Amino acid sequence: MKGDPRKLGFSTRAVHAGQTPDPRTGAVAVPIYQTSTYVQHGLGEGAEYEYARVQNPTRSALEEQVCQLEGGHSGHAFASGMSAIATLVTLVKAGEHVVVSRNVYGGVYRYFTRIMERYDLSFSWVDTSNLAAIEAALRPETKIVYLETPTNPVMEIADIRAISKLAHSRGARVAVDNTFLSPYFQRPLELGADFVVHSTTKFLNGHSDSIGGVLISTTEEDAEWFRLVSKSAGAILSPFDSFLVMRGIKTLAVRMERHEQNARRIVDFLVAHPKVKRVLYPGLPDHPGHEIHKRQASGFGSMITIEMGSYDAAKRMLDRMRVMSFAESLGGVESLISHPASMTHASIPAERRADLGLTDGMVRLSVGIENVEDLVADLEQALA
Ligand SMILES: Cc1ncc(COP(=O)(O)O)c(C=O)c1O
């Protein structure tokens, strides 16, 4: 397309943002610039591209695409979701403090407690669905309030707008891991947050064939810092993975609609099933965060957690699944089913998992885009 897609609808931006036709050939798809360096014009003459750890046109196109979907100032793509999060945390210095959703992805818990605490950063693990608890945890040295909403896998909902207002009044900034919903359903920066991170490994790429992460900033000062960290630490996303994620994002809108449509049907089935003790899904009217979620997001996504009552009951079900694959991760076109306590959240000590309500009987579903009748039939036979 010609012109700036920034004012156009979400799906149009997903397809066109950052996708300038190749100037040499007019190629519609941004080429994979698989190069480590670039020939420069001459000594003393600056060049836009010098070395691929610092700049790569395929990566830049993806960064612009995601940035426009989240409505930020700049995007920064990394080799994994964890390296995007690690880059964000370089804003916090020794002696400073971060308030974190108590029930974040287990890898984030491991990174903060086992690595960053060694560098004298401190973390308060808070129920971020409770504004008063956040208020009580904020300190003069708090730099960032780090949220997941919904949390993984307990599905606690944080009020991004209210938390941003509170954090800003106390000199802290707010980062949201938006992996579960993607910008198609939730755009934290529009609600007042300062940073968004994603594991692009999940819904953004959407096809379970790439590991990656993005970090979106809202100011040039932060962007400059992230560019410095990125080129210095070097955990950049490869040109091929940038291409894959960009290609995945072009169909994000249609995939998310189908993901959610399937999830709603499956939630109805699970709620009515006598062997399922509890269904955690923010789309259920009796979910504690339902009203807040409805105010800040345009959909409920396709992540569902169920309580089977015991490890053995969860195992019996998981062992029998046929269409849904028993695997870590989420957000792919194929339905995945997992056991958070022994998989994604195994690095969280058992007593802490118990405090969070993350039980051994919990099973997490990432509902894909297959024919929903096949998914329901699969669950039906596994639960029989
Ligand atoms: C919500 C969430 N954030 C971050 C990550 C880390 O992303 P990655 O595995 O791409 O490093 C994950 C991984 O499962 C996740 O589920």
The ligand as a Gaussian input file, in Angstrom:
#p B3LYP/6-31G(d) Opt

LIG

0 1
 C        3.299000     -15.152000      29.361000
 C        4.697000     -15.484000      28.947000
 N        5.628000     -14.516000      28.934000
 C        6.903000     -14.768000      28.571000
 C        7.306000     -16.022000      28.205000
 C        8.746000     -16.265000      27.808000
 O        8.833000     -16.309000      26.427000
 P        9.906000     -17.174000      25.591000
 O        9.632000     -18.606000      25.869000
 O        9.654000     -16.755000      24.183000
 O       11.257000     -16.757000      26.082000
 C        6.378000     -17.064000      28.203000
 C        6.787000     -18.433000      27.802000
 O        6.062000     -19.390000      27.960000
 C        5.041000     -16.791000      28.590000
 O        4.108000     -17.745000      28.614000

